[in-house]
Amino acid sequence: RLCRSLGLLLLEVSPHELSRQHGDAISDGFRLALSAAGRSAPCVLLIESAEELAPAAGSEEEGGSGAAARLALLDALRAASRVQGV
């Protein structure tokens, strides 16, 4: 409602939706969301459950540390800082 009253488009993205659409390439999906937000600027990009984009630790079954996911998210966030109007 706030975005509408300010005349701003609200774009919403969630890790679940990114995973459903892009499989393991969630960071690529996040970059696409940022690109869409950049094309729609000025707008608000709402990232629901952002902490799920890069878990603190990988699953025990995979034996991962989650470092790759966190680095991918960091790269995507760096790209976000270059998007004007978002």
Helices and strands as residue ranges (DSSP letters): H 2-6, E 9-13, H 15-22, H 26-40, E 43-47, G 50-53, H 67-80
